[in-house]
Amino acid sequence: MREVNGAGEVSMKHFIEAMKKIKPSITPEMIKFYEAWYERMKQTLTRERQRAPTLYV
């Protein structure tokens, strides 16, 4: 948005230019950590649903 001082519109062109300059800040290790966390939470929720009493009769 530095092209024009006071510009109020962001176009796809701006995003494409930004993607060329800005690199991802999440490392592959972070992705692995959150994928593993997601799998653990899925398993925990599945177990909790199996143990939870039915609310409907």
N, C-alpha and C positions, 0 to 999 in steps of 0.2 A: 504494500500500500504506500510505499515511499515514492512511487512514480509521480503522483500528483498530490500535492499538499492539500489535505482536507477532503480527499476522495472518500465517498461514503459507500462505495460498492465494491464487493469482492467477487471477482469472476473466477471461472475454472482456470483461466490462464494463471492467476495468482497462485492457486493451489499447485498447479503443475510446476511452476518455477520454484515454489517452496520445497516440493518433494525432491527436486534436483539438488538442493542445498542442505536440507535437514536430514540427518541420519537417524535411524531408530534408536531409542534410548533403552529399550528392553533387550537384555542379553538372552542368548539361547538357554543359559542356565536358569534365568528367571521364568522363561516359558515352561521349561521342564518342571520347575517347582510348582507352578500354578496348575499345570496339567495333572500332576500327581495329587495335589490338594483337591482338585475337582473330583478325581476318581475316589479319593477317600470320603469326601462328603456325599457322593452318590451312594456309596456303600452304606454309610451311616444312615442316610435317609431311608434307604430300602429296609434296613434292619428295624428302624424305628416304626416304620409303617406296618411292618409285619407284627410287631409287638403291641401296637396301639389298639385299644379296644374300639370296636365299631361304634360310631356315634348314631347310626341309624338302625332302627329295629325293623 
